[in-house]
């Protein structure tokens, strides 16, 4: 077995944010951007925001998302704010403050994302394409979020509108298949081969 050079070492995972606790420090433009995509993908995410003030954009976003699980601590960040959180996002335009947030979060053992500072991040928030149960995350390893955004738009245009029904039908078929794991995989591979057959 040959070993290939891995240019992008990131390992993608999909998190159940409704079962985790997420802290966002900052409620301005950057905080709004982070929260917007968070709620777009995980409407029931457990989010706490620490900031001395909250932008009108965030207030409007929460008004448009009734039933959200977002709470506020309307004050300046304190190092103890990170206690109890598995994920922390530093979303201010103050690099010194962001670094303080990162230091506190790392000492607690949380994973950290520092806005616009890839070298201080444990994880990135990639561009996401969603079609029903299908979800595709795109990462450029922090090199170009703009490219990830444009590629997302390309995929959104390319994916057929009936993708959710296709997945539903495949799930139903999978539940009716008999045999061991290998036999089921072979059968599903045969059934879905046309999806990647360039001749069709």
C-alpha positions in Angstrom: 0.0 0.0 0.0 1.5 3.3 -1.1 1.2 6.4 1.1 0.1 9.6 -0.6 1.1 13.0 0.5 -1.9 14.7 2.2 -2.0 18.3 1.2 -5.0 19.2 3.4 -4.7 17.3 6.7 -8.1 18.4 8.1 -10.5 15.6 9.0 -14.2 16.6 8.4 -16.8 15.7 10.9 -20.5 16.6 11.4 -21.4 17.7 14.9 -24.8 17.4 16.6 -24.7 20.9 18.0 -28.0 20.4 19.8 -26.2 17.9 22.0 -23.1 20.2 22.6 -22.6 23.6 24.2 -21.1 26.3 22.0 -19.9 29.7 23.1 -19.5 32.7 20.8 -17.6 35.7 22.1 -18.7 38.8 20.1 -22.1 39.9 18.8 -21.1 42.3 16.0 -20.7 41.6 12.2 -18.4 38.6 12.7 -20.6 37.2 15.5 -23.6 37.5 13.3 -22.0 35.7 10.4 -21.0 32.8 12.6 -24.4 32.6 14.3 -26.3 32.9 11.0 -24.6 29.8 9.4 -24.8 28.0 12.7 -28.6 28.3 12.9 -29.0 27.8 9.2 -27.4 24.3 9.6 -28.4 23.5 13.2 -31.5 25.5 14.2 -31.6 23.9 17.7 -27.9 24.4 18.5 -27.1 25.3 22.1 -25.4 28.7 21.8 -24.3 31.2 24.4 -23.1 34.6 23.3 -21.0 36.8 25.5 -20.7 40.5 24.4 -21.3 43.9 25.9 -23.8 44.7 23.2 -25.8 42.8 20.5 -26.0 44.0 16.9 -29.5 44.7 15.4 -28.6 42.0 12.8 -28.4 39.3 15.5 -31.6 40.5 17.1 -33.3 40.3 13.8 -31.8 36.9 13.1 -33.2 35.5 16.3 -36.6 37.0 15.7 -36.7 35.2 12.4 -35.8 31.9 14.1 -38.4 31.3 16.8 -37.6 28.4 19.1 -33.8 29.0 19.0 -31.7 28.0 21.9 -29.5 31.1 22.1 -28.8 32.9 25.4 -26.9 36.1 26.1 -24.4 37.3 28.7 -24.5 41.0 28.0 -21.1 42.0 29.4 -17.4 41.9 28.7 -15.7 38.5 28.3 -14.3 36.8 31.4 -11.9 33.9 31.2 -14.3 31.8 33.3 -17.0 32.1 30.6 -15.5 29.2 28.7 -16.2 26.7 31.5 -18.6 24.0 30.5 -18.3 24.6 26.7 -17.0 22.1 24.2 -16.7 24.6 21.4 -15.7 28.2 21.5 -15.7 30.8 18.8 -13.8 34.1 19.2 -15.7 36.4 16.9 -14.5 39.9 17.7 -12.4 42.4 15.7 -10.0 42.7 18.6 -7.1 40.3 18.0 -5.9 40.7 21.6 -9.3 39.8 23.0 -9.6 36.9 20.5 -6.2 35.5 21.7 -7.4 35.8 25.3 -10.5 33.9 24.5 -8.4 31.2 22.8 -6.0 30.9 25.7 -8.9 30.5 28.2 -10.7 28.0 26.0 -7.6 25.9 25.5 -6.9 25.8 29.2 -10.4 24.5 29.8 -10.0 21.9 27.0 -12.4 23.3 24.5 -11.9 23.4 20.7 -11.5 26.9 19.4 -12.2 28.8 16.2 -10.7 32.3 16.0 -12.3 34.4 13.2 -10.0 35.2 10.3 -7.0 33.7 12.1 -6.5 30.2 10.7 -3.3 29.6 12.7 -5.2 30.0 16.0 -8.0 27.6 15.0 -8.6 24.0 16.0 -11.5 23.8 13.5 -12.9 25.8 10.6 -16.5 26.6 9.7 -16.6 25.5 6.1 -19.1 26.4 3.3 -22.1 23.9 3.4 -24.4 22.6 0.8 -27.7 21.1 2.0 -30.3 19.1 0.0 -32.6 17.5 2.5 -30.6 14.8 4.3 -27.6 15.4 2.1 -25.0 17.8 3.5 -21.7 18.6 1.9 -19.0 20.6 3.8 -16.3 22.4 1.8 -12.9 23.4 3.2 -9.9 25.1 1.6 -7.9 24.6 4.8 -8.3 28.3 5.6 -6.8 29.4 2.3 -9.8 30.9 0.6 -13.3 31.1 2.1 -14.3 33.0 -1.0 -13.5 30.0 -3.2 -15.4 27.7 -0.8 -18.4 30.0 -1.1 -18.3 30.0 -4.9 -17.9 26.2 -5.1 -20.9 25.9 -2.8 -22.9 27.9 -5.2 -21.8 25.7 -8.1 -22.8 22.5 -6.2 -26.2 24.0 -5.3 -26.9 24.6 -8.9 -25.6 21.2 -10.0 -27.5 19.0 -7.5 -30.9 17.9 -8.7 -33.9 19.2 -6.9 -35.2 15.7 -6.3 -32.1 14.7 -4.2 -34.1 14.4 -1.0 -36.5 12.0 -2.6 -33.7 10.0 -4.0 -32.1 9.6 -0.5 -35.4 8.7 1.0 -36.0 6.0 -1.6 -32.4 4.6 -1.2 -32.9 4.5 2.6 -36.1 2.6 2.2 -34.5 0.2 -0.2 -31.5 -0.3 2.1 -33.8 -1.3 5.0 -35.3 -4.0 2.9 -32.1 -5.6 1.6 -31.1 -9.0 3.0 -27.7 -10.6 3.4 -24.5 -9.6 5.2 -22.9 -6.2 5.2 -20.7 -6.8 2.2 -23.7 -8.1 0.1 -25.8 -5.1 1.0 -22.9 -2.7 0.0 -22.4 -4.5 -3.3 -26.2 -4.3 -4.1 -26.3 -0.6 -3.2 -23.2 0.1 -5.3 -24.9 -1.6 -8.3 -28.1 0.4 -7.8 -26.4 3.7 -7.5 -23.7 3.2 -10.2 -25.7 5.3 -12.7 -25.4 8.4 -10.5 -21.7 8.6 -11.3 -21.8 7.1 -14.8 -20.7 9.9 -17.1 -22.2 8.1 -20.1 -25.8 8.6 -18.8 
